[in-house]
Amino acid sequence: MTRTAPTTFERRRRRSDSVAVAMIKIWAFTAIVILIVIIGYIVFKGMVSQSLQESQIIPTFSTPDQSLVVIANKKSGFHSMPYDVLRQFFDGRSFSLRRITHVNEDVKLFYETGLKSDISEYLMLDEKSFQRSEASQLSASEVLKHVSANPGGIGLISKETALPSNVVKLQLEDVVLAVHPSVTELLGNIKLSKIDQQAIKPLFNGEYTNWKELQGQDLSIVVVTSLSEVRQIPGSVALVPYREAFLAQSERLQVLSSQTRRNFTLRYIFEKPVEMGKYGGISTIIGNTLLMVFVTLLFSVPLGVGSAVFMVEFRANKRLLSIARTGVDLLAGVPSIIFGLFGLLVFVQLAGWSFSLLSGSMTLALMVLPTIIRTSEEALLSVSPSLKEASVALGATKWETIIKVLLPAASPGIVTGIILAIGRAVGETAALIYTIGSGVDFASGPLSSARVLAMHIFLTITEGQRMDRAFASAMVLVFLVLFINILARLSARRLIRNGTN
Amino acid sequence: MVQINEYPEQAVDTVAFSVHGFNLWYGATQALKDVDIDIESNAITAFIGPSGCGKSTFIRSLNRMNDLIDTVKTSGCICYQGYDIYKQYDPMDLRKQVGMVFQKPNPFPMSIYDNIAYGPRLHGRPPKAELDELVCTSLQKAALWDEVKDRLNKSALSLSGGQQQRLCIARTLAIEPDVILMDEPTSALDPISTAKIEELAFELKKQYTIVVVTHNMQQASRISDKTAFFLIDQDRCGYLVEYGITEEIFLNPKDKRTESYISGKFG
């Protein structure tokens, strides 16, 4: 035999084959990349929250000669203290740290004896505010002791001393950008009211010469050092303490700063939610989610696997079988919101269970039933009939064969179905809106309202407007599903260990 | 129960199965026609014949495995120890006395121990020591004990094909039957495993009645005491052509069709 050159047809055939292989590889790769991007993005947003803040106080800037030293407990999560926040505390208008940091602690204020007049002058406060804030006047060492003992403790002392290990000194941010009124004037549809934090340093280094470059008026920039100069020279700008600018009622530019904070912390998992989840953690919500999944499976697994066994083992009645199978397929295609409405009518109203864990779980049980039935049926059908014969030939009844041979042999497939069902149940929102309620406490019984993770994400965005919290919850949800998956897979492996070895 | 004794001339204790005018239908199609055969106790009876001739269907009728197929109908009688198995026996009781080994090794996806213990556990709750003893003797009878005694808790699927088939035989022995039906037990095995199974069947004959379906003519002549030859007619319905002592069937067949099948002219 001699080798002959491939014909045109052969060449084309081989080329189309390699093109097909390349296409498949590209698709698979794209799918994997998309998955990684989605999960990576959720994890990133869950771990880190970036927020744009607009304030008069310039972050990280402070006046050099401060008579007050601000200290705080390390647990408070503070690294610096903006002037206005400190003022709010001493004004008695803010009692909790949770609005400023992720820590859910009440504020406790302590100040060194004799500092009262300094503080009231510096923070422009009166006696009434002091009473409202319940700040305690103590000796310097006592202040240290109390701050170190209270997670929400904030203390003011006159001079820096050696601090206990769990107490930190905070930088007091109290500088604003004072400008001549001509800078912020509205002229020709242009008005400059805020500048980016990043632009402040270049501004004072003389890198900008005209306000135009910062989207302002056509006015040259004059950098000065005192408030009196700012008042006189058009286009002038100066860094001055907040207090002075406030008292002089000078024009101030707002500063835009992007803040990057750790979003997800371990506290977030282990703390209870506060103010319907706006603050605090999600411990009870995770608990509710697990409870809901458990109750859902409690109803859907026996029913689903039982139906599947029935459909596989009792195939004699072809008509009934085809009706049942069509029904299951139809049920699988029904949108989950329809299940939600059904749950609302039947479980919430007719059965009188109101918005509760039981109503929600039953709705979900119905929703995941088709998944469980179909996967279990497939798994049972894939069990070799020879195993059934072997069992029957040993004198087993139909029931014994099902329980002892058929179900164990099909268990990997059945478990896969249950994992899919859990995935659907954990992530379901639409079916739960009208059925499970939104109470953030851990469900005390089957008839108590129970907020679950997916609902929590939905509600924190629609009600609380906390995007960062939603992403942290989303991340927890992703990992919860992953965790349940791994757990189910491990248990499936244990089930079939004898089978494959 | 009423004892049927249609053949008083034959002593009941030497005949395990007495089949008379047995017909079987799959739905409307007849698969077996007028089978008359007496299967002897403590002997090996081989069923031979071309594919589709109904020998497997017939052996599966002997322990009512055909009941699993809903469309199967039967007529005539198969008497086991004098009782009609289709009328006077509960299928579970029958199968406990008439065990079966299948064409392909079909161990359960469990440990070796659990495979053997499956049958005994169905028919009562034997104490652990008794069960251990039973597993041991069953495996010994099936000539598998030495190979698996150190790994009784390993999966049965980790065994080789031949070992799996012997495990299936041991599993059948564990329910302490009187009859063992073997439906082409060596067709999926290599020659060495086949030889072991044959040797085993020969050994088991002393205690059990063995019925074996085989495609392998040499096997039938090697191990069986009696041979039944089945054939298929124009309507694709199986019937029994000749039944007798193996040597006579192979060396001196009465029927021409048997002779031509054995000499390899068709089938």
Interface residues (C-beta under 8 A of the other chain):
Chain A: A316 S384 S386 L387 K388 E389 A390 S391 V392 A393 L394 G395 A396 T397 E400 K404 V405 P408 A409 I496 R497 N498 G499 T500 N501
Chain B: N63 M65 L68 D70 M92 D93 R95 K96 G99 M100 F102 K104 N106 P107 F108 P109 M110 S111 D114 Y118 G119 L122 H123 K154 S155 L157 S158 C168 R171 T172 I175
